[in-house]
Amino acid sequence: MAQYGLLRDYRFSEAAEDDIRGSKLYGLNDEKLGKIDDVIFDYASGSIRYAVVDTGGWLSTKKFIVPADRIRASSEHKDDFAADLNKQQIESLPPYKESDLESDQHWANYEGEYRSKWESGPVMHRAQTDRNITPTTQQMTGNLSSERAADRAAGLPSGSPLPSTGTRAEAEADVRAASASTGRIVPAGADTVVISNSAAGIGGRWDTFQSRLRERRKEAAGVGSAEKAGTESAGTLRKAV
Protein backbone atom coordinates (compact mmCIF):
# COMPACT_ATOMS: atom_id res chain seq x y z
CA MET A 1 0.00 0.00 0.00
CA ALA A 2 1.24 3.48 -0.87
CA GLN A 3 2.21 5.84 1.95
CA TYR A 4 0.03 8.72 0.78
CA GLY A 5 -3.42 8.90 -0.74
CA LEU A 6 -6.50 10.96 -1.51
CA LEU A 7 -9.80 11.19 0.33
CA ARG A 8 -11.72 11.06 -2.95
CA ASP A 9 -15.43 10.83 -2.07
CA TYR A 10 -14.97 10.02 1.60
CA ARG A 11 -17.01 12.39 3.80
CA PHE A 12 -17.30 13.17 7.50
CA SER A 13 -21.09 13.06 7.52
CA GLU A 14 -21.58 14.74 10.90
CA ALA A 15 -19.41 17.75 10.04
CA ALA A 16 -20.09 18.55 6.41
CA GLU A 17 -19.85 22.29 7.09
CA ASP A 18 -16.23 21.88 8.19
CA ASP A 19 -15.12 20.11 5.02
CA ILE A 20 -12.45 22.26 3.36
CA ARG A 21 -13.13 20.66 -0.01
CA GLY A 22 -14.97 23.18 -2.10
CA SER A 23 -13.27 26.12 -0.41
CA LYS A 24 -11.65 28.64 -2.73
CA LEU A 25 -7.90 29.24 -2.81
CA TYR A 26 -6.64 32.76 -3.50
CA GLY A 27 -3.14 33.74 -4.54
CA LEU A 28 -1.09 36.90 -4.59
CA ASN A 29 -3.05 40.12 -5.11
CA ASP A 30 -6.21 38.24 -4.15
CA GLU A 31 -6.21 36.34 -7.44
CA LYS A 32 -8.56 33.35 -7.41
CA LEU A 33 -6.57 30.23 -8.24
CA GLY A 34 -9.29 27.60 -7.92
CA LYS A 35 -11.12 25.40 -5.43
CA ILE A 36 -9.71 22.78 -3.08
CA ASP A 37 -10.85 19.54 -4.68
CA ASP A 38 -9.13 16.99 -2.43
CA VAL A 39 -6.23 16.52 -0.03
CA ILE A 40 -3.21 14.23 -0.12
CA PHE A 41 -2.70 12.80 3.35
CA ASP A 42 -0.36 10.46 5.18
CA TYR A 43 -2.07 7.13 5.82
CA ALA A 44 -0.04 6.54 9.00
CA SER A 45 -0.72 9.86 10.75
CA GLY A 46 -3.68 11.37 8.92
CA SER A 47 -1.69 14.57 8.42
CA ILE A 48 -2.53 16.56 5.31
CA ARG A 49 0.51 16.97 3.09
CA TYR A 50 -0.98 18.82 0.14
CA ALA A 51 -4.20 20.42 -0.99
CA VAL A 52 -5.26 19.46 -4.51
CA VAL A 53 -6.65 22.52 -6.27
CA ASP A 54 -8.98 22.37 -9.26
CA THR A 55 -8.35 25.45 -11.42
CA GLY A 56 -11.55 25.11 -13.39
CA GLY A 57 -9.59 25.03 -16.63
CA TRP A 58 -7.08 27.91 -16.73
CA LEU A 59 -4.22 25.42 -16.16
CA SER A 60 -3.62 22.89 -18.93
CA THR A 61 -3.46 19.98 -16.46
CA LYS A 62 -6.48 21.49 -14.63
CA LYS A 63 -5.19 20.62 -11.14
CA PHE A 64 -2.14 21.48 -9.07
CA ILE A 65 -1.06 20.90 -5.48
CA VAL A 66 0.02 23.22 -2.69
CA PRO A 67 1.91 22.09 0.44
CA ALA A 68 -0.33 22.29 3.48
CA ASP A 69 2.24 24.35 5.36
CA ARG A 70 2.10 27.04 2.63
CA ILE A 71 -1.64 27.62 3.05
CA ARG A 72 -3.29 30.06 5.43
CA ALA A 73 -6.82 31.21 6.18
CA SER A 74 -7.84 34.03 3.84
CA SER A 75 -8.17 37.38 5.57
CA GLU A 76 -10.44 38.65 2.79
CA HIS A 77 -12.77 35.70 2.22
CA LYS A 78 -14.51 33.88 5.06
CA ASP A 79 -13.96 30.10 5.13
CA ASP A 80 -11.56 30.28 2.18
CA PHE A 81 -7.77 30.04 1.99
CA ALA A 82 -4.76 31.77 0.50
CA ALA A 83 -1.20 31.00 -0.61
CA ASP A 84 1.68 33.15 -1.83
CA LEU A 85 1.42 32.03 -5.46
CA ASN A 86 0.33 33.43 -8.80
CA LYS A 87 -0.72 31.65 -11.98
CA GLN A 88 2.65 32.12 -13.68
CA GLN A 89 4.45 30.43 -10.79
CA ILE A 90 1.95 27.56 -10.74
CA GLU A 91 2.43 26.97 -14.46
CA SER A 92 6.17 26.53 -13.83
CA LEU A 93 5.61 23.67 -11.36
CA PRO A 94 5.85 20.03 -12.54
CA PRO A 95 2.41 18.81 -13.70
CA TYR A 96 0.49 16.96 -11.01
CA LYS A 97 -0.63 13.45 -11.93
CA GLU A 98 -2.87 11.57 -9.54
CA SER A 99 -1.48 8.25 -10.74
CA ASP A 100 1.93 9.08 -9.22
CA LEU A 101 0.41 8.47 -5.78
CA GLU A 102 -0.04 4.78 -6.59
CA SER A 103 3.71 4.20 -6.28
CA ASP A 104 5.88 5.43 -3.42
CA GLN A 105 8.83 5.63 -5.82
CA HIS A 106 6.93 7.62 -8.45
CA TRP A 107 5.59 9.97 -5.80
CA ALA A 108 9.02 10.43 -4.22
CA ASN A 109 10.43 11.35 -7.64
CA TYR A 110 7.62 13.79 -8.32
CA GLU A 111 7.75 15.33 -4.86
CA GLY A 112 11.51 15.83 -5.14
CA GLU A 113 11.11 17.63 -8.47
CA TYR A 114 8.17 19.64 -7.16
CA ARG A 115 9.88 20.70 -3.93
CA SER A 116 13.00 21.78 -5.81
CA LYS A 117 10.89 24.36 -7.63
CA TRP A 118 9.96 25.95 -4.31
CA GLU A 119 13.63 26.24 -3.44
CA SER A 120 15.25 27.23 -6.73
CA GLY A 121 12.51 28.00 -9.24
CA PRO A 122 10.17 30.99 -9.76
CA VAL A 123 8.40 30.35 -6.46
CA MET A 124 11.73 30.98 -4.72
CA HIS A 125 10.97 29.30 -1.42
CA ARG A 126 14.34 29.49 0.31
CA ALA A 127 15.51 26.08 1.54
CA GLN A 128 15.35 25.57 5.31
CA THR A 129 13.04 28.57 5.78
CA ASP A 130 9.29 29.06 5.61
CA ARG A 131 9.15 32.19 3.46
CA ASN A 132 8.52 32.60 -0.26
CA ILE A 133 10.79 35.13 -1.90
CA THR A 134 10.53 36.46 -5.44
CA PRO A 135 13.46 38.87 -5.95
CA THR A 136 13.34 42.01 -8.05
CA THR A 137 16.17 42.98 -10.41
CA GLN A 138 17.65 45.27 -7.76
CA GLN A 139 17.66 42.42 -5.28
CA MET A 140 19.74 40.07 -7.40
CA THR A 141 23.17 39.25 -5.97
CA GLY A 142 26.21 40.86 -7.58
CA ASN A 143 24.52 44.26 -7.84
CA LEU A 144 26.29 46.82 -5.63
CA SER A 145 23.17 48.85 -4.89
CA SER A 146 21.38 45.58 -4.26
CA GLU A 147 23.95 44.50 -1.70
CA ARG A 148 23.78 47.85 0.06
CA ALA A 149 19.99 47.62 0.21
CA ALA A 150 20.29 44.06 1.45
CA ASP A 151 22.69 45.21 4.17
CA ARG A 152 20.20 47.81 5.40
CA ALA A 153 17.31 45.33 5.29
CA ALA A 154 19.34 42.79 7.24
CA GLY A 155 20.40 45.31 9.86
CA LEU A 156 24.03 45.37 8.75
CA PRO A 157 26.02 48.61 8.22
CA SER A 158 25.77 49.52 4.53
CA GLY A 159 28.90 48.61 2.64
CA SER A 160 30.52 47.18 5.74
CA PRO A 161 33.20 44.51 5.36
CA LEU A 162 32.11 40.97 5.97
CA PRO A 163 33.11 39.18 9.15
CA SER A 164 36.35 37.29 8.59
CA THR A 165 34.74 34.03 9.69
CA GLY A 166 31.73 34.01 7.37
CA THR A 167 30.02 35.21 4.21
CA ARG A 168 27.56 38.02 3.69
CA ALA A 169 24.73 35.50 3.53
CA GLU A 170 25.80 33.97 6.82
CA ALA A 171 26.01 37.38 8.48
CA GLU A 172 22.55 38.29 7.24
CA ALA A 173 21.21 34.93 8.37
CA ASP A 174 22.59 35.51 11.87
CA VAL A 175 20.86 38.89 12.08
CA ARG A 176 17.57 37.49 10.82
CA ALA A 177 17.75 34.52 13.18
CA ALA A 178 18.33 36.80 16.15
CA SER A 179 15.29 38.94 15.34
CA ALA A 180 12.96 36.27 13.97
CA SER A 181 9.74 35.47 15.74
CA THR A 182 8.70 31.87 16.24
CA GLY A 183 5.01 32.53 15.69
CA ARG A 184 2.82 32.83 12.62
CA ILE A 185 3.08 36.44 11.54
CA VAL A 186 1.42 38.69 9.01
CA PRO A 187 3.71 41.75 8.89
CA ALA A 188 1.94 45.05 8.22
CA GLY A 189 2.12 45.88 4.54
CA ALA A 190 3.98 42.69 3.64
CA ASP A 191 3.08 40.39 0.75
CA THR A 192 4.45 37.27 2.38
CA VAL A 193 3.44 35.36 5.45
CA VAL A 194 5.62 33.37 7.80
CA ILE A 195 3.96 30.05 8.52
CA SER A 196 5.15 27.33 10.85
CA ASN A 197 6.40 24.15 9.21
CA SER A 198 3.35 22.22 10.39
CA ALA A 199 -0.07 22.73 8.88
CA ALA A 200 -1.65 23.12 12.32
CA GLY A 201 -3.29 26.41 13.23
CA ILE A 202 -4.30 27.43 9.71
CA GLY A 203 -7.86 28.24 10.68
CA GLY A 204 -11.07 26.89 12.19
CA ARG A 205 -12.35 24.86 9.24
CA TRP A 206 -8.95 23.50 8.31
CA ASP A 207 -8.05 22.57 11.88
CA THR A 208 -11.36 20.79 12.51
CA PHE A 209 -11.10 18.94 9.21
CA GLN A 210 -7.51 17.95 9.97
CA SER A 211 -8.45 16.66 13.43
CA ARG A 212 -11.28 14.51 12.07
CA LEU A 213 -9.03 13.11 9.38
CA ARG A 214 -6.40 12.12 11.93
CA GLU A 215 -9.04 10.40 14.04
CA ARG A 216 -10.43 8.46 11.08
CA ARG A 217 -7.37 8.06 8.92
CA LYS A 218 -7.66 4.28 8.70
CA GLU A 219 -11.29 4.40 7.69
CA ALA A 220 -10.62 7.19 5.19
CA ALA A 221 -7.65 5.33 3.72
CA GLY A 222 -9.67 2.14 3.38
CA VAL A 223 -12.64 3.83 1.72
CA GLY A 224 -10.43 5.80 -0.62
CA SER A 225 -8.59 2.67 -1.72
CA ALA A 226 -11.83 0.72 -2.13
CA GLU A 227 -13.42 3.45 -4.21
CA LYS A 228 -10.37 3.60 -6.45
CA ALA A 229 -10.32 -0.17 -6.84
CA GLY A 230 -14.04 -0.12 -7.62
CA THR A 231 -13.56 2.55 -10.25
CA GLU A 232 -10.74 0.57 -11.87
CA SER A 233 -12.83 -2.63 -11.82
CA ALA A 234 -15.75 -0.85 -13.43
CA GLY A 235 -13.44 0.58 -16.06
CA THR A 236 -11.99 -2.86 -16.78
CA LEU A 237 -15.51 -4.33 -17.05
CA ARG A 238 -16.57 -1.61 -19.50
CA LYS A 239 -13.54 -2.35 -21.66
CA ALA A 240 -14.28 -6.06 -21.55
CA VAL A 241 -17.88 -5.48 -22.66
N, C-alpha and C positions, 0 to 999 in steps of 0.2 A: 504493500500500500504506500502511496506517495505521502510525503511529509506534510504537504500543503494542499488545500482544496478550496472549492467554492461552496457557498451555501445553496446556490441555485434557487429552487422554489421552496426551500425550508422556511417556515414561518414560526415566530413565537406568538401563538394565537392570542394569549392573554395580554399582550402588550404591543398590539399592532401600531399604536400611535408613536411608539418609540423606535420603530424600525427606521434605520437611516437610509435604507434603499428607497429611492425615489426623491431623496433630497437633492437639491441643486448644488453644484460646485462652482464657485466663482474664482477667477484668477486675478492677476494684477489689473489695476484700474477698474475693478468691479466688472470685469468681462466674464460673461457666462460661458463656462467651458462644457457643461453637460450635466447629466444626472448620475448619481451613484446607482449603479445597476446591480452590483454584487460586491462581496468582499472576499479576499483571499486570506484564509486564516490557518494557523498552525493546529493540526489535529491534536497534538499532544497537550497544548496549553489553552487552546481556544483564543489565543491572542490574534488580533487582526494585524496582518502584515501590510496589506495594500487595499485600497478602495479601487474597484473597477468602475470606470466612468464611461458612460455611453454618451458620445458627442452629438448624437442625433443626425450625423452625416457629414459634418464639416471636415472630419478627419477621414482619410481614405480607408483606414482599417476600422473606422467607426468607434472603437474603444481604446482606451489607454488606462494605465494604472498610476496611482500616486501612493507613495509610502505613507502609512498611517501616521508616522511621526512628523510628516510635513503638512498635515491638515489641521486646521483650527476652526472653531465656530465662527461663522460670519458675523461681523459686527453690524452689517447693513441689512441682512436678511434673516429673519427669525427662522430657526430650525434648519437653516442651510449651512454650508461650509465654504471655506476658502483655502487657497493655496497660492504660494508665490510663484505662479507660472503664467505664461501667456501661450497663445496658440502656436506661435513660431517655435518656441522652446519645445512644446509637446511634439510637434512634427519632427523634431530632430532626434527624439528618443527612439530606440529600437521598437519595431512594431510588436504589440502584444498579441500573442496567440494562446488561446485557452488550452490548446492541446499540449503545450509545453508543461503544464502542471501534471500531466499523467506520468511523467518521468522525473525523478529527482535529479538525474544528470542533466536532462534538457533544461529543467527549471534553473538549476545552478548556473548553467552556461548563460541562459538568458538574463538571470538576475545579475550576474557579474558584468555583463555588457551594459545592462540598464543602469546599474549603480555607478559605473564608470562615467556615464554621461552627467551624473549629478556632481561629480568631482572634477571633471576636466572638460566637459562640453559646454554648450550654451547656457545650461541651467546654472553652472558654476557654483555648485554646492561644495564648499571647501572641505576636504577630507578631515575627519576627526573633529569637525565642528557641527553645529546645528543651524547654520545660517546660509541662505542662498545669496550669492553675490554675482551681479552682472556688471563688470567694470565698464566705465566710459573710456574714451580714447585717452583722456588726461590722467586716468588712473592706471594705465598700462605701465609695467615696470620698464626701466631704462629711460624714462622721460624725466628730466631734471625737475621740472615744475611739478610733475606727478609725485616724485619722491619727497619734495618739500611739503606738498599738501598731505602726503601720507604721514610724514613726520608729525605735522601739526595734529592730524586726526588721531594719531596713536599716542599723543601726549609727549612726543620726543622733541627736543630743541631742533628747529628747522636747520637743515644743513649740517647738523652735528656729526662728528665722526662716530663710527660704529664702535661698540665695545670691542676690545681686542680679543675677547673670548667667544664672540658670536657674530652672527650676521644681522643685517637690518631686520629681516623677517623674524628672527628669534627675539630681537630686542622689542619689536612691536608686539610679538606674541606675549612676552612677559608683561608688558604694560596692560594689554587687554585682559590677560588672565587675572591680574591684580585687581582690576576694576570691574570684572564681569560679575553679573548677578547670577545666582543659581536658579532663579525662578523663571516663569514664563512671562515674557515682557512684550508689551507693545509700545515702543518708544514714540513719544509725541512727534508727529510729522514724518515718521519713518515708513518706508515701503516694505520693510522686511520685519519678520517676527521671529523671535528666539523661542524655540519650542524644545521642551525636554526630549530626550532620546526615546522615551516611551510614549505610547499613544494615549496614556491615561490623562484625564483632566481636560480633554478637548472640549467637552460641553455636555449638558444634560442628556440629550438624546443619544449621543455617541457613547457616553459612559454607561448608560443603562443598557444599551444594546450590547456593548462589549461585555458587561457583567453577565448578561443572560447567555451570551454565546459561550463564555467560559464555563458556566454552570452546565450547559447542555452540549458541550463540544462533541461528546461521543455520539449522542443522538443525531446531532446535525451532520457529523461526518458520515454516519451510516446512511442517513436519508439521502444526502447528496450523492454518495457513491451509488446507491440503489437507483436513484432517478437517472443518473448518467448511464448505468448499465441497462436500465429499461429502455432508455432512448436509443442506445446502440442496438439492442435486440430488435426493437421495432423497426429500426432502419435496415437491419440485416434481413428481417422478414419481408419488408417491402421490396427489397432488391430481389429476394428469392422468388417472390410472386411475379 
